[in-house]
Amino acid sequence: MATATTTMFRVRGFHCSGCSDNLAKALERLEGVIRVRGDYDTATVEVRYDPDRVTEDDLRERIRASGFEAE
C-alpha cells in the first residue's frame, strides 16, 4: 500500500447534514477509501485514501454521481 493521501473538497449542493452523511457513505464504498469526514456547516468533505487504489478523479466522479459538485 502506498502512503495514504488526504484531500479536502469544498462541496456545493448540500442542503442538510443528511446530504453530507449520504455523500460520506457513497465515498466510503469506493475501494481504497480509508476514511471520510463530511461537514455540512463548512460544506467540505475530507477523504483519506490509498492513491494506488483510487484517484482524486475517482473521488470527484463519485461526488458528481451523488448529485454534488466538488471544488
C-alpha positions as CSV (number, residue, x, y, z in Angstrom):
1,M,0.0,0.0,0.0
2,A,1.2,3.5,-0.9
3,T,1.3,6.2,1.7
4,A,-2.3,7.3,2.3
5,T,-3.3,10.7,1.0
6,T,-5.8,13.1,2.4
7,T,-7.7,15.5,0.2
8,M,-10.3,18.0,1.1
9,F,-13.1,19.1,-1.3
10,R,-15.4,22.0,-1.0
11,V,-18.8,20.7,-2.0
12,R,-21.7,22.6,-3.5
13,G,-25.2,21.2,-3.2
14,F,-25.5,20.3,0.5
15,H,-29.0,21.1,1.8
16,C,-28.7,19.5,5.2
17,S,-26.5,17.3,7.3
18,G,-28.1,14.3,5.8
19,C,-26.5,15.3,2.4
20,S,-23.0,15.2,3.9
21,D,-23.7,11.9,5.6
22,N,-25.0,10.4,2.4
23,L,-22.0,11.6,0.4
24,A,-19.6,10.2,3.0
25,K,-21.3,6.8,2.7
26,A,-21.1,6.9,-1.1
27,L,-17.4,7.8,-0.9
28,E,-16.7,5.1,1.7
29,R,-18.0,2.4,-0.7
30,L,-15.1,3.2,-3.1
31,E,-12.3,0.6,-2.9
32,G,-9.2,2.3,-1.5
33,V,-11.1,4.9,0.6
34,I,-9.9,4.7,4.2
35,R,-11.9,7.5,6.0
36,V,-14.4,10.2,5.1
37,R,-15.4,13.2,7.1
38,G,-18.2,15.3,5.7
39,D,-19.1,18.6,7.3
40,Y,-22.4,20.3,6.3
41,D,-21.6,23.5,8.2
42,T,-18.4,24.1,6.2
43,A,-19.6,22.4,3.0
44,T,-16.5,20.2,2.9
45,V,-15.6,16.6,2.7
46,E,-12.2,15.3,3.7
47,V,-11.2,11.9,2.2
48,R,-8.2,9.8,3.3
49,Y,-7.4,7.2,0.6
50,D,-4.8,4.9,-0.9
51,P,-3.8,6.6,-4.2
52,D,-2.7,3.2,-5.6
53,R,-6.3,2.0,-5.5
54,V,-8.4,5.1,-6.1
55,T,-7.6,8.5,-7.6
56,E,-8.7,12.0,-6.9
57,D,-10.6,12.0,-10.2
58,D,-12.5,8.8,-9.0
59,L,-13.5,10.7,-5.8
60,R,-14.6,13.8,-7.8
61,E,-16.7,11.5,-10.1
62,R,-18.3,9.8,-7.1
63,I,-19.2,13.2,-5.7
64,R,-20.7,14.3,-9.0
65,A,-22.6,11.0,-9.3
66,S,-24.0,11.6,-5.9
67,G,-25.6,14.9,-7.0
68,F,-23.0,17.3,-5.8
69,E,-20.2,19.5,-7.2
70,A,-16.6,19.3,-5.9
71,E,-14.3,22.3,-6.0
